């Protein structure tokens, strides 16, 4: 074997050794399962912070919450940073981790929907059950692209009663709009077992975070909640609705305003004829 061929083989063996060495997970980097479970809780934690901004008003509060997630998994900040850096450099491994993340979130979605009485329609979404009596019961996809090329200008949802519903439950429809040029119309109706109906209608102005909160009647049994969000894009416009959630919580006295906005079907709505308002963000 001549020297030139030996040099080529030597380079090939060296390259192969480097690839194997680089792809082996070093000490201090979480394995795939541990990394996936950490990411699941990080995603859940981010959702909790988003839907409960008053509980995390400062950056230090958010950092403390993140540290509690690390502590739950027995991971230090240094280990987490090293793991993110290593998986970010090895994208094939990172994609394997996220496939596992989707599996774990899918399992949690199925459990949350079973508890909340919602259906995922066969779609894998990142719905999240919160601690206590709060749960995200949004039954559809959490992201929508809005343009004249889309088949519909409506985003709809329907929830039917189950054994976990309670009189007076409070719902918070929360989402973020991006690059919108116009207003979004939100309509929600509630059917009760005595044949009566209630509704609310709101026009949301501007882009950013929106939160529409409403409460069921504590003296009647609701059988169905239906909602529709309507946005008509302008020609050439492409806008987005992101992070859709419908958080259900139990009734507490300070949520009376969420009850006051509900109107009996057929009664003229009180307040400005336009029904427009700006969210407190």
Buried (B, 14 or more C-beta within 10 A) or exposed (E): EEEEEEEEEEEEEEEEEEEEEEEEBEEEBBEBEBBBBBBBBBBBBBBBBBBEEEEBEEEEEBEEBBBEBBEEBEBEEEBBEBBBEBBEEBEEBBEBBEEBBBEBBBEBBEEBBEBBBBBBEEEEBBBBBBEEEBBBBBBBBBBBEBBEEEEEBEBEBEBBBEEBBBEBBBBBBBBBBEEBEBBBBBBBBBBBEEEEEBBBEBBBBEBEBBBBBBBBBEEBEBBBBBBBBBBEBEEEBEBBBEBBBBBBBEBEEEBEEBBEBBBEEEEEEEEEEEEEBEBEE
